């Protein structure tokens, strides 16, 4: 007979289940953004999209903790898909920042809207105080994760 795991492993297990389910759902719908978009490029695309003033490729590599060549290859692919563009850095005209195209923004907004609707359907029978508590706990976990290195 196996011994039950400590409670903190339950959290890890449940978070892993949730992340896996969300990832699978997203992967199955990437063609809504572009027919040849893969999940790794999608993660980079999202990181670019979430920077309203644009982001330098080198900063992206550092933030995502991947090699610059990996970012470079993915950005080239995203440019070929007309999802990403390079613009002059407003703070340093010699440098370039990456932004997403207007069409890509529309596609991403629609993608996120459908994702939010799916999540809302999962939570529709939760009481308002349960949702508030859950959101606060997730925010606390994310805030802690952002401040502590592995």
DRENKE-924952 format. One record per residue: residue in one letter; x, y, z of N, C-alpha, C in turn. Coordinates in steps of 0.001 Angstrom, whole numbers, padded with zeros to 6 digits, always signed. Layout:
<atoms>
AXYZXYZXYZ
...
</atoms>
This chain:
<atoms>
X+000846-001175+000000+000000+000000+000000+000892+001240+000000
X+000617+002169-000916+001444+003373-000996+000963+004436-000020
X+001907+005193+000412+001642+006262+001362+001162+007500+000607
X+000162+008245+001097-000288+009455+000397+000810+010525+000408
X+000853+011280-000660+001832+012358-000764+001418+013529+000126
X+002395+014307+000589+002049+015515+001355+001187+016456+000518
X+000444+017306+001158-000493+018199+000485+000150+019077-000584
X+001377+019532-000380+001989+020405-001380+002183+019676-002709
X+002288+018364-002670+002376+017603-003913+001019+017557-004609
X-000061+017625-003851-001393+017699-004453-001516+018974-005279
X-001005+020075-004753-001047+021344-005480-000239+021223-006767
X+000957+020696-006664+001808+020514-007836+001108+019633-008874
X+000535+018548-008425-000160+017625-009318-001329+018316-010017
X-002136+019043-009257-003307+019696-009834-002922+020832-010770
X-001871+021567-010430-001395+022612-011338-000879+021999-012639
X-000164+020891-012523+000341+020199-013710-000817+019739-014588
X-001840+019189-013985-003023+018766-014754-003652+019940-015491
X-003788+021073-014777-004407+022251-015377-003552+022800-016524
X-002265+022945-016289-001372+023478-017325-001398+022564-018550
X-001352+021278-018327-001392+020320-019440-002694+020464-020231
X-003808+020589-019536-005110+020705-020200-005198+022010-021002
X-004738+023101-020423-004767+024391-021126-003853+024347-022338
X-002678+023750-022171-001730+023640-023291-002343+022815-024425
X-002952+021692-024088-003563+020847-025118-004686+021597-025830
X-005474+022327-025073-006560+023101-025673-006002+024164-026615
X-004967+024860-026168-004349+025900-026997-003730+025304-028258
X-003000+024213-028104-002342+023583-029250-003348+023172-030307
X-004499+022728-029876-005524+022296-030812-006173+023432-031577
X-005920+024664-031129-006572+025818-031747-005597+026818-032364
X-004318+026506-032398-003328+027456-032915-003586+027853-034360
X-004214+026981-035115-004486+027295-036524-005446+028479-036665
X-006151+028823-035591-007009+030013-035622-006163+031277-035801
X-004918+031220-035339-004012+032354-035474-003246+032242-036798
X-002700+031052-037048-002016+030787-038325-001924+029277-038513
X-002152+028777-039731-002168+027323-039972-000863+026601-039651
X+000278+027287-039702+001546+026599-039454+002199+026994-038129
X+001474+027701-037287+002024+028129-035995+002165+026935-035059
X+003377+026748-034534+003575+025675-033553+003584+026266-032139
X+003519+025394-031147+003348+025857-029773+004536+026674-029273
X+005760+026296-029618+006928+027051-029156+006940+028458-029742
X+006633+028588-031023+006556+029911-031638+005387+030696-031048
X+004311+030005-030713+003155+030643-030092+003543+031284-028761
X+004341+030588-027952+004772+031146-026668+005575+032423-026873
X+006419+032432-027876+007188+033626-028198+006257+034727-028712
X+005337+034359-029570+004350+035295-030116+003572+035972-028993
X+003125+035199-028022+002368+035741-026884+003237+036715-026086
X+004483+036355-025877+005394+037232-025123+005578+038562-025855
X+005653+038534-027170+005772+039759-027957+004472+040551-027878
X+003356+039856-028029+002044+040507-028014+001761+041212-026686
X+002275+040660-025609+001988+041214-024281+002890+042381-023894
X+003757+042790-024812+004608+043972-024592+004057+045118-025445
X+003264+046001-024868+002570+047023-025667+003497+047960-026448
X+004700+048203-025964+005642+049096-026666+006623+048310-027521
X+006468+046990-027578+007404+046151-028310+008501+045657-027386
X+009274+044697-027878+010331+044097-027077+011509+043761-027974
X+012700+043976-027468+013908+043597-028203+014062+042082-028139
X+014591+041513-029201+014787+040062-029249+015712+039601-028126
X+016742+040372-027825+017679+039983-026760+016992+039965-025392
X+016085+040924-025169+015345+040943-023904+014377+039761-023820
X+013807+039412-024951+012909+038264-025019+013658+036980-024673
X+014846+036825-025233+015663+035639-024956+015983+035557-023468
X+016320+036681-022873+016646+036694-021446+015418+036378-020594
X+014301+037004-020908+013070+036779-020145+012609+035329-020226
X+012661+034765-021426+012196+033394-021631+013268+032349-021333
X+014472+032839-021050+015603+031977-020722+015885+030958-021831
X+015970+031498-023056+016335+030685-024209+017484+031379-024931
X+018188+030639-025749+019319+031187-026488+018823+032191-027535
X+019628+033209-027791+019265+034232-028778+019000+033638-030152
X+019733+032595-030515+019529+031976-031825+018148+031325-031917
X+017663+030806-030805+016321+030214-030771+015275+031288-031032
X+015443+032428-030362+014520+033554-030574+014614+034037-032015
X+015819+034152-032521+016017+034641-033889+015298+033759-034909
X+015448+032450-034777+014777+031522-035713+013256+031637-035596
X+012761+031707-034370+011312+031797-034176+010761+033118-034704
X+011478+034200-034471+011035+035509-034961+011003+035511-036488
X+012000+034936-037114+012019+034843-038573+010788+034092-039074
X+010463+032993-038413+009277+032221-038798+008002+033042-038582
X+007908+033744-037461+006729+034571-037181+006606+035721-038180
X+007734+036271-038608+007707+037325-039636+007193+036767-040961
X+007638+035572-041324+007188+034953-042574+005687+034667-042548
X+005150+034447-041350+003711+034216-041195+002933+035528-041120
X+003643+036652-041193+003044+037990-041053+002353+038189-039704
X+002932+037595-038675+002397+037756-037329+003196+038779-036519
X+004476+038939-036884+005385+039815-036140+006081+040746-037114
X+006385+041938-036622+007137+042908-037424+008194+043580-036553
X+009198+044126-037221+010250+044873-036522+009987+046362-036712
X+010195+047113-035640+010028+048562-035687+011211+049209-034989
X+011446+050472-035293+012518+051201-034613+012154+051337-033132
X+013125+051109-032286+012938+051258-030847+012740+052739-030546
X+011612+053121-029927+011376+054543-029657+012403+055156-028689
X+013056+054310-027881+014051+054795-026929+015462+054814-027509
X+015683+054092-028599+017007+053996-029217+016814+053682-030693
X+016851+054702-031521+016577+054559-032946+017468+053567-033670
X+018619+053226-033075+019520+052258-033707+019042+050825-033513
X+018245+050606-032493+017772+049259-032153+016372+049026-032730
X+015976+047764-032726+014644+047402-033201+013883+046678-032101
X+012568+046859-032113+011700+046112-031209+010744+045285-032063
X+010290+044217-031478+009335+043332-032135+007935+043667-031650
X+007003+043743-032579+005595+043943-032250+004788+042971-033116
X+003530+042776-032758+002707+041934-033621+001936+042827-034582
X+001577+042269-035717+000856+043032-036736-000588+043247-036301
X-001248+044186-036940-002647+044482-036618-003534+043258-036862
X-003293+042557-037970-004078+041353-038258-003830+040276-037204
X-002576+040125-036797-002244+039141-035765-002918+039512-034447
X-002982+040806-034132-003660+041254-032907-005131+040863-032945
X-005773+041050-034074-007187+040668-034206-007373+039171-033998
X-006505+038383-034617-006602+036925-034479-006348+036492-033035
X-005339+037108-032408-005026+036771-031018-006165+037170-030091
X-006742+038333-030308-007867+038769-029469-009031+037786-029576
X-009324+037325-030795-010410+036348-030985-010055+035029-030308
X-008802+034598-030445-008317+033368-029811-008482+033463-028290
X-008046+034578-027728-008143+034761-026277-009595+034861-025826
X-010431+035483-026613-011848+035595-026269-012488+034208-026160
X-012172+033330-027113-012705+031963-027055-012113+031196-025861
X-010844+031441-025564-010219+030795-024403-010877+031253-023110
X-011146+032548-023016-011786+033080-021819-013207+032525-021668
X-013913+032382-022786-015265+031814-022740-015225+030368-022249
X-014213+029607-022709-014067+028221-022259-013830+028173-020748
X-012917+029028-020266-012632+029054-018837-013868+029485-018056
X-014582+030483-018548-015808+030936-017874-016822+029799-017771
X-016904+028964-018810-017850+027836-018768-017451+026814-017703
X-016136+026681-017465-015673+025763-016429-015998+026276-015023
X-016078+027578-014897-016254+028205-013585-017666+028735-013344
X-018579+028443-014249-019904+029061-014174-020692+028701-012921
X-020403+027569-012296-021153+027207-011086-020398+027554-009794
X-019292+028280-009906-018555+028723-008726-019213+029981-008155
X-019240+030059-006857-019772+031250-006183-018787+032409-006368
X-019292+033643-006396-018405+034803-006570-017249+034845-005571
X-017505+034494-004309-016423+034526-003314-015392+033433-003588
X-015806+032304-004159-014844+031257-004534-013934+031747-005668
X-014527+032415-006650-013742+032955-007762-012751+034010-007279
X-013210+034879-006398-012339+035925-005865-011186+035312-005090
X-011487+034350-004246-010447+033693-003450-009460+032956-004349
X-009972+032236-005339-009116+031497-006266-008191+032453-007027
X-008755+033552-007532-007955+034538-008270-006880+035151-007367
X-007230+035445-006129-006259+036015-005200-005133+035025-004905
X-005485+033770-004726-004472+032753-004441-003560+032527-005646
X-004134+032504-006844-003311+032368-008045-002384+033573-008207
X-002905+034770-007944-002074+035979-008034-000926+035904-007030
X-001221+035452-005841-000178+035326-004818+000885+034325-005262
X+000467+033185-005797+001403+032178-006275+002263+032731-007414
X+001631+033408-008380+002373+033990-009501+003334+035066-009035
X+002905+035921-008111+003780+036978-007595+005010+036379-006926
X+004787+035327-006143+005911+034662-005459+006832+034013-006472
X+006257+033351-007459+007066+032681-008480+007904+033688-009265
X+007383+034881-009484+008126+035896-010225+009285+036465-009426
X+009209+036399-008109+010270+036985-007284+011318+035983-006820
X+011003+034706-006888+011937+033671-006447+012483+032906-007646
X+013778+032756-007695+014396+031968-008757+014403+030504-008365
X+014381+029656-009335+014440+028207-009096+015806+027777-008717
</atoms>
